[in-house]
Every structure is written in C-alpha cells, then in structure tokens.
Amino acid sequence: MMALLRSDLYRTLRARWPWAVLALVALATLGSAVFTIWWPLESGVVYDGLTGRSGALRLAGRGASITLVQMVAVFVAAHLSCVDSDAGFDRTLLSSLRGRGAYFTEKYLLVVIVTGVILLAYLAFSGVGVIVTMRPVENVEPLWQVVAWAGEGWLHACAYALVVLLVGQLTRVKAIAVIVAFLLLSAAVEQGFFAFLLLVSNMFGLGWEPALEAAFAWMPYVTTAAVGNGAADMLAVDVTGFAPAVRALIVCAPLCAACGALGTLVGSRRDVA
C-alpha cells in the first residue's frame, strides 16, 4: 500500500491541479489580505484572537474561514474518485495486484493526506495575511486550542471528502460525486433526511420531534458551524451536554472509518471493467 501511496503522491505532484488548488486557497486568503494594502481596513481595529469570527486567521482573509478547507477538499475528492477510472489506469493496476483492497484503502489515505495539505496551506496563507495587514492581535488562544481547532477542521473536511470519494468510487461517475459534494456542503443531505423523518413522524403521530431535534445537533453540519465560529465556541459545552468538538469526534471519526471500510470492501469485490 505504501508503494501505491508514493506512486499517487508522485503523480499528484507532477499534475497541474494541485497547484491550481493552492492558487485558489491563496487567492481566498492571502490575496484578499494583500488587497488591503491598497484598500486599508478600518483604523484602530484589532483582531480578537486567532480562530473566532473576529479572529486574525479569518479576518485576514476577509471572511475566508476554515470551512474553505472543507469546500476545497470535497471537490478534490470528487476528482480523485474517478481520475484512475477515467484514464483506464485502474484496470491495468488492479489486474496486476494480488490483493485489491490495498488499492482502495490507499485512495482514502491519499484523500486524508491531501486534505491535511490543504489545511496547512490555508493556515500558512492566512498567517502571512495577518502579517500583511499588520493589525494587532489580542486575546490569543492557547496553542493547544488552536491545534484542536485546526484538527477538528481537518476531521470535518475528511469526513465529507471521504463520503464524496466513496460515492465516486461506487458510481464511477465524477458528475455524481460533484453533485454529492454540493449537497453535502449545502447541508441538503442532512436537513433533507431529518425533514423526511419529521414528515413521517407528523403523518403517523409518532412524536419523534424531540428525539430528532436532539439528534440533529450531532450532525457534522452543526458541528462544522461551531468550528467556523472559533476554538472557544467549538470547545464550549452547550445544551446537549457535550462540546461540539466531542460530538464531532464521536460522529466524524467513525464516519471516516466506515467510508474507508465500505469502499475497500465493495471496491475489492466488484468487476474491474
């Protein structure tokens, strides 16, 4: 599997799309910060921490939050889900492998690594943007909170990206993977699912409303919003009795593992053609 991973990383570095992705992240973060040199922000305003709505890493990019990582990662996953099948490369490779499970497992690991690189690029460009804007930063969070905040953002991005990768591998149609990416980012999947259950509850008088309301607070869409609001909001215990960071770990980590296991199981058993 490591040989496959090294091969994919080498091919990725030789391709053009990773540099386009980095340019997009730079434009959304560093580009808008550089623009403030010619169009200065309000004088006397300081950054309130690093991660919150008024934090340096967000306002330096004029509103580009860590959810940008999630947005970019899901479409990169949609591309990677079908890039080998579109080129016919998977047929040649899979026919030469003794165990096909390693091939599919490696793809999920590749998406996790690429998502981490996108996150590091966002943090790096945002950090440079803070320097460019030259605004003081107050109430800086402890380092462990910033690391936890970045790690939660990476986990959320991986969860959505691996779902998109799984759909793309199962269908072998990039357009479907892209549509699923749009639906996940807009929360249409989660909200539509709970709306359907609520409709069933109302039709048959099942009284599911309190349970559905409590369950919806555990959905990745809700905890993603908490991560976007900053480390303090993400780590604060709310009405559910759990911090959004804890709920994300309980939900997103198993979701990532389930996607990898299902994709490997189904992919290793289906026909190559």
N, C-alpha and C positions, 0 to 999 in steps of 0.2 A: 504493500500500500504506500509506503514511503517513496518508493521509486515512481509510482504513479503521481504522487503529490509533487515531487520535484519536477517531473515532466510537465505537469499542468502549470506550476508556478513559472517555469521557464517559458512556456508558450504564452502565458499571460503577460509576462514582462516584455516579450517580443511583439505582442499585439498592440494595436493603436488605442483600443477602447479604454484601457486603464488610465492612460494619460488624459483622455477626454473626461473621464470621471474625476480625476484630480483637478482638472481645469474647472470643472463645474463646481466642485466644493470650494476651490479658491475664489471663484467669481462670487459665490454666495456669501462668503465670509470676508476674506481679505480684500476682495475687490471693492465692496461697499465701504470698508473701513478706509481704504486709500482715497475713496471719493470724498471723504470728509476733509481732506486736506484743502480741496477747493471749495467745499461747502461745509464750513465748520458747524459742529453741533452747538447746542446752547451752552454759553459760557457759565462757569461756576457749577456745572452738574458733575457729580461723581458717580462712579459705578458702585452699586450696593452689592458687594460680594462678587463671586465669580460665576455662579451657576443659575441664579434666580432670574426672574423676569427683568429685573434691573441690574443683572449681573454683567460683568465685563465680557465673558465669553459669548453672551447673547447680543448685547447691545453693540459690541464692537463690529459685529456683522449686520447691524441694523435689523435685528429680529430673526436672524438665521439661528434657530435653536438646535439642540442635539437631535431633534426629530428629523433634521436634514439627513443624518446618517441612516435612519430607517428608510426614508424615502429613496435614497440612492441605492441602498443595499438590496431592496426588494426587486428593483429593475435590473440590477446586476445579476441577481439570482435567476431572474427570468431569462436573461441572455445565456447564462451558463447552463441552464437546464436543458437547452436544446442545441448548444453550439456543436457538440460532438456528433449528434444525430443528423443535424443539417449538413455537416460536411462529410458524413459517412465514415467518420473516424472511429466511431464506437463499434461498428460491425467488424472492422479489422482487428481492433484491440481486444474485444470480448472473445472473438473466436480463437485468439492466441493465449487466453488466460485459462489456467486450471480452475481457479475459484473466481467467480464473477462478483461475489459480494464485496471484495476489496475495492473494485472499481467504483461501485455506487457509494460505499462508505467514504471513500476519498473525496467524492464530489461534495458531500456535506461538510467535511472538514475544510475543503477549499473555500466554500462559501463563508464558513466561520472565520477563517483567516482573512479573507478579502474584506469582510465586514469590519474586522478589527483594524485593518489598514485604513479603511475609510474613516473610522472613528479617530484614529491618530492624526490623519490629515486634517480633519475638522478641528481638533484641538490645537494642532500646530498653527494652522492659518488663523484661527481665532486669537491665539496668543500673540501672533505677530500683529493682528489687527488692534489688540489692546495697546501695544507699543506705539503703533502708528497714530492712534487717536490721542495718545498722551493725556489721558484723563486719570485722575487719582482713583484708587480702588479702596473702599472702606468695607469693614465687616467681612473680611476674607474668611471663608470657611476653612476648617482644619483640613489638612491634606487627606486624611482618611475619608472624609465626607466627599471630597472632590473625586477621589478614586472610586468610591462606592457609586457616586452619581454617574461617572463615566462607564463603570462596569454594568450598571443597570441599563443604561442606554444601549450598550453593546448587546446585552441579553435580549432586550426587546427587539432590536434590529435583527438579531439572529433568528428569533422565533418566527417573525413574519417572513424573513428571507427563506428560511428552510421550508415553510409551508408552500411558498411560491415555487421553490426548487422541486418539491415533491410533486406538485401539480404538473409542472412542466415535464418532469421525467415520466410520469404516468401517461400523459396525453401525447407527448412528443410534438406539441403544437405551441410555438412561442407566443402566438397571439392570445391563447387561452391563459398562459402564465402571466402575461402582461395585464389582462383583464382582471385576474385574481389579485394581482398586485394593487391595481387601482381600488378594487373593492375593499381590500384589507386596510389600505391607507385611509379610506373614507369611512371606515368602521361600518360599512354596509353589511358585511357578513355577520358581525356580532349583533348589531342592532336589529337586522332583519331576522336573525334566529330568535332573539328574545321577543321581538314583536309577534312572531308566529306563535310562540308558546303562550304569550299573553292572550292572543286571539283565541287559541284553543281553550284556555282557562276561562275566558269570558263566555264562550259559546256553551260550554258544558258545566259552568258554575263550579269549577274545581278549586277556586280560591288559591291559585298559585302566586298571586301578585306579591305578597311579602317575600316569598322564597326567591322569586325571580329578581326582585329589586336587590336583595342581598347577594345573589349570585352574580349579578351584572357588575357589582363593584370589584369582582375578582377578574374581570376580563382584561386582556392586555391593553385594549384601547383606553380604559380608565387609568390604569397604572402608567401608561405612556404619558398621559397628560400630566400626571404628578411628577414624572421625571422631567418633563419640559418646564415645570414650574420651579425647579431647582432642588438642591440637596436637602434643604430644610423641610420642604413640603413632602419630598419623597420619603424621608425618614421619620416623619411625624405620624404617630398613631391617630387614626381617625375613628369615625363612628363604627367601623367594622371590628374594631379591637385589634387591628393589625396595621402596621405601616405599609404603604404602597410598595416599598422595596421588598418586604417579606412576601406580600401577595404575588409580586412578580416572580420571585424565586420559586414559590410553590407551584405556579401555573406555567411559566415560560420554560423553566428548565426541563420538566417532564415533556412539554410540548416539543422542544428541540430533540430530545432523545427519541420520542415517538416517531417524529418525522424521519429521522435517520434510520431507525429500525424498520419502519414500514417501507421506506424507499429501497433499502437494501434487500429486504425480503422479497418484495414484489419484483424489483428490477432483476434480481438474480435468477428468478424463475420464469420470466417471460421470454418470448422469442426475440432474437436479435433483429430479425428483419422488420 
